[in-house]
Each structure stands twice: as C-alpha cells, then as structure tokens.
C-alpha cells in the first residue's frame, strides 16, 4: 500500500477512536492499542516528510504564538435575549406561535463557556475564532486544535461554519486541580483562560471540550427544522451535550425547564439556563433580528447565583448627567464564575430598603449573571456603620440636589468628573467618533485648556494640544483632523453623542429614522415618542426633558455655530417596483460604490438588505471577488445580478 494512503487510513481509524472516546464516551480499544496506531502514524510522517492537514498529530502545537490575529466573521454573531420568569417566556412563546403561524419549539442547554466559531472546507478543519464583538474575533485555531472533541475532518464536504462553546467539564476541572500547582478558580475562567493562552501546549493540558449548537453557514445544504440542524451536527461528529428536546407548547417547555433546573448541578457540563428556538427554520428570516438578538430564539436564565460577603465601603460616583450613584465595595467573592469586588446600589432609598451597613455581611447576586447586585443584609455587627447620604459632590464639592430618591450635582460645567465623562462619551466611536480623545486626554482638556462644554472641543487649536503631556506634532495633527472630520455627522450619531438619559445607539437610530430631523425631535411630545417601538415612558420623558432645558438647546446651537453639520435624511421614498418589498444581499466589491451607499439606494426605493443568503432573498448583488454568498445563492437558485444590472434597475420606475 502507498505510504500516503496508509497514513490516510490510520488518520481515519484514529479519528474514529477519538470520536468514540471523546464524544460518545465509549472507547472500543485500550490506551496501548490507541498509542500503537498513533505512533505508527508519527513514524510514517517522519519517514515520508509529509503531515496531512487533518492529522491528529497536529492537535498540540510545538511553539508559543506571538499574539492573536484578528479575524472578521463571515457571518455576524448575535447574542441571545433573556427572560427569567415564566410569564416573560410564555409571552414570547405566544408571539412566536402567532408570527410563525404555528410552530413547535426546540430546547437545548445554554452552555456557560467561551463562544467559538469553527470553519471547515472540503471536510477539513480550517479555522477557529472567538466571538469577539460579534463582527471581529481572534484566531484561536492552534488552541482549538488541542480539543479532541473538535473533529479535524467531517463527512460534509462543502463549506461549513458552526458555532458552539469551548468548555471544561466539571470532572476534567477537578482532575486538573488535583495535580496543578496553581489551582483553577472555576470552570468558565478555566476554559476562557486556556483558549486565550498563547501556548497551545498549555491549552492541551486542560483537556477542554467543544459543544456545538448552531450552523452559521452550510453551502448547498438547507434545513427545515432545528431538529434537522441538530441531527446534522451530530452526524458530522460534534458533541451537543446529549440533550435536545422538541416541545409543542408552553406547558411542555416549562416542565422541561423545571426538570433540567433540578438536575443542572449534577451535570458534568456547566449550564446557566436553557435556549428555546422555534423549530421551524422558514419563518426565522421574516421574524428577524434586533441589532443584538434573533427574535426567534430566547434564553431562559436559571435563578441567579447568590453569595454572602462583607460590605467594606460605599463610594459615590458622578456620571455625565450629574447623577450621583452609590457603589458597593465588597470583600472579593466568587459568584457565578467570576470574582466580584463591586456591586450596584441604586440610590439612598434602595440602601435604606435593603437595611445594609458598611462593615456588615450582605447577600450579593449577579443579576442575569452579569451585573453584580446587593440583595440585602445577612448579618450586622457591633462595628457596622450607617451609610450616610452625601451632601456635597464627591468630585467638585458642590451641594447636591435630591430629586425623589436620586441625587444630582448641578455644577454642570464645573464638575470635572461629569464633564470628562460627558466629553469622553461625546467623542466616542459610536458618537462623534473623534479619535485620540481618551478619558485621560479629556482630563487634560479640562485641567489645562479650560474645556467645559461639548462645543469647546471645536475651538481647540494645534498649539493648545502641543502644550499637553505626550502630544507631539503628528499626534496633535491627527486629533485636529479627527475633530474637523467629526463635524459632518449623521443625525443618529449626533443624538447619541448628546448623552440623553437612557438613549443608546439603537434608540438614537430609531429616533432618526422615524422623525428625520433634529428640529422635529426637539418638539416631540411624550405621546409621539412613546408611539415608537421600544421607547417607553421613561426614555420618552428623558428626551422631552432634555430638549426643554435651555442650556442644552444653547449648547446644540453652539455646536452648529462651530461648524457641526447634521446629515438629516428625508423619509420620502422613491417609487420603484424593482425594489419595493424585495430583499437584497450584497457580496464582493462594487466599482465606485460602497456597500453602505448601495444599501441606501435599495432602502430609498422600498427594499431591504440582509447579511445572509436564504430562500427569502430575492436578489444577490455580486461585485468582483464575490465569496461564499454567491455560491450559496447559486445553490438555492436565487437571482444573481451584476452591478450593471443593478444600476439599470435603479433607473427604472
């Protein structure tokens, strides 16, 4: 037999035994028999000087990486929306049944590890990437190769991108800690730390696992249900956690959740809830996504973990709105997989209601297992001290004003902490996007340049910057250019930059798209604002109050006088039957036209764009160097148009 063919046969056999051992937990040969196969392959690789790409000998790298390379995800990654109560879940289930015109539901574990995306080409493992910010992650291919439950080759031969969780099981965690000089603190950190270790040999020592739950791309392969997706994942050799249920209604869902909640601590895998998806795939595109979550999936979070610890102190911080809020300083405590040393206290009434004291023992929990929150008093001691409401601002010493349960520093332009916070937010990436204006730099603006208002930024000159620490010619030039460039700003960015209470990125975009101009938004009533989806009474009230404030209006006028030009888009649509109600996917490079410009042209004519190709896609606009989206469109029989055809469609009515 040809030696390369012999190597291929050995690889196939070794991978089969890896699957039996690491995925099915049912080995069929002894360790010594496995070692014999493995070292036969090693000998053949040395003899031939050839290492095949899917060889199991490549699972552990022999060198330390210099750093992680950034990688842009081909398919954007979303988080999951979360509910904690039966009422919230049942409300969502009812909505989904209506929107999907009847559906059953798929239930899966919500794994508590590090999200990882795997890519395969021609059935061979090519790349692993961390989630990152959902658009760009870090290439951790060398580390993930050490995970033996990640198949290096799979039966499916077209391009495949899957999503799952890198984890360490409880048993492997305990086993590692038995002999480790430096003990691992908890399973979640153990997995994340291993994946982000630049030495893959260290990753291998922790004996991680990978649990797969989603397919982001499968060229030439369509699925009609989540059950089919789950089956396909298993057929290609991935671990899924040995749990998958189809439930027909809310009663079955709740029974299953309650059942898992009771046994979750006995599982070898760490989970913090359940994921519920509509089983049907077809309605998902129509139901859609928010900018963060798929609407057709929901995570039910189990009751947050609680712990008790000492409340060492309470400090008061000033935010950009002038609101002064208390922060609990805790004796560090392990809670839901993290070390907690600070926690939220909303206001003085919250403190009084919870009956807590400095130097008392308190209960703390991670609300949604993200934000640490003080729950109440566990034990008071003789040396415990009352928490006193401050009378003056901790930043500037100005007398505080109480509005209901909230405290405010009204020294709007003379309180350094709130001015610096406000200016840093104004300059941030999703706001005016002024590069080089870090919190430290803005602090110098306050101290040395007398900057107090947003509009003051636009009067800064190069010589002013050169008087500051660590500013040389090039850095000063870059900041001045970035300040000038920021003067041309979209309405949504400008609204976000103003720092209106509770108005985040999405709300700012909703305001801009619904009302079109700053002047219109200034004059809106509570009722008009509340009519916009996702803008409740609190946010609407904050917007109305902001634009009633004369100082805010004067500051906006000064910004415009400084040369800030707000790009306001008219809601007027261009009638064009080629685009109305049609969904376009863009791929490749267009000549003389950016993707965002093409998207705008489509939306102006009543069309919409999507980042992924599906059977609901009407057209794929393919530029030069079009990638996998083009192949997927061809496989699905979707109409593909060139830039020339697109421009012709634009000219027709």
Secondary structure as UniProt FT lines:
FT   HELIX           3..18
FT   HELIX           19..23
FT   HELIX           31..48
FT   TURN            53..54
FT   HELIX           56..58
FT   STRAND          70..72
FT   STRAND          82..83
FT   HELIX           86..99
FT   TURN            100..101
FT   STRAND          105..111
FT   STRAND          114..121
FT   TURN            122..123
FT   STRAND          124..130
FT   TURN            132..133
FT   STRAND          136..139
FT   HELIX           141..144
FT   TURN            145..146
FT   TURN            148..149
FT   STRAND          160..167
FT   HELIX           170..179
FT   HELIX           187..195
FT   HELIX           200..205
FT   STRAND          209..218
FT   TURN            219..220
FT   HELIX           226..235
FT   TURN            236..237
FT   STRAND          245..247
FT   HELIX           250..263
FT   HELIX           264..266
FT   STRAND          271..278
FT   TURN            282..283
FT   HELIX           284..287
FT   STRAND          293..294
FT   TURN            295..296
FT   STRAND          297..301
FT   STRAND          306..318
FT   TURN            320..321
FT   STRAND          323..335
FT   TURN            336..337
FT   STRAND          338..344
FT   HELIX           348..354
FT   STRAND          360..367
FT   TURN            368..370
FT   STRAND          371..379
FT   TURN            382..383
FT   TURN            394..396
FT   STRAND          399..403
FT   TURN            404..405
FT   STRAND          406..409
FT   TURN            412..414
FT   HELIX           416..427
FT   TURN            429..432
FT   TURN            435..436
FT   HELIX           439..449
FT   HELIX           454..459
FT   HELIX           462..466
FT   TURN            469..470
FT   HELIX           473..485
FT   TURN            486..487
FT   STRAND          488..490
FT   HELIX           491..497
FT   TURN            498..499
FT   TURN            501..502
FT   HELIX           505..515
FT   HELIX           518..522
FT   HELIX           526..530
FT   TURN            533..534
FT   HELIX           537..548
FT   HELIX           550..561
FT   TURN            562..563
FT   STRAND          565..567
FT   TURN            577..581
FT   STRAND          583..587
FT   TURN            591..592
FT   HELIX           595..604
FT   TURN            605..606
FT   STRAND          608..610
FT   TURN            615..616
FT   STRAND          619..622
FT   HELIX           628..636
FT   STRAND          639..641
FT   HELIX           643..651
//
